[in-house]
């Protein structure tokens, strides 16, 4: 291996980000998927650029990618999780809030990950030991902070726990309104922002194990020292699922209490 996994994940995410930038504002062909979801030319070509980087350096690894699915045998226990353009609808209407996510899982653990912002020219990355953001070739450590009180909510389906919890209900919760200020960015770039101190927390429902959308952001937050659990406070990928990631214990505990109040109110 002539390049280590940390440098490879950064290179792959940056390659995808370059393609996303190059197509911005152009006429995009849409490829319909399901339930109103779609991909664009930029998604397809960014994924190809990422896979070209990964395949050249790690031909024996398995890849699970948003558009092309699972390729490779995976016999060595290494799987790359690739989301070439998170925030496709944002991008299609010329909104720059998007990210390019790449992560490597070995066994059950994500060991390196990167989330690139194509328009801020930033790559958030982790080697599992620490978390940094790279700007202009210079790395700075990520430092979570709850000072902003900004909490990003994912309002996109699916909602497997909708009988007892919906992130949208937090928008009308007086306790939430008194403590936090909601934001809906509609891209998992916002998860990286929790690690970077630009959001106090992020909340979503869903089954997120091996999620190409969330793997990189979750790894960044864990490495940066955020508090990361499912929506019921249990370890990630257990219990009810979903994600509550917060900059500190106090913010996390407050959000869990608000989530639990929905369950109690519907009981």
Secondary structure, DSSP 8 states (H G I E B T S, - for coil): --S-HHHHHHHHHHHHHHHHHHHTTS---EEE-STT-EEEHHHHHHHHHHHHHHHHH-TTSEEEETTTEEES--TTSEEEEEEEEE-HHHHHTT----EEEEEEEETTEEEEEEEEETTTTEEEEE-SS-EEEEETTEEEE-----TT-EEEE---S--TTTTT--GGGGGG-HHHHHH-EEE---STHHHHHHHTTS-SEEEE-S--TT-TTTHHHHHHHHHHT-EEE-TTSS-TTSTT--EEEESSHHHHHHHHHHHHHHHHHH-
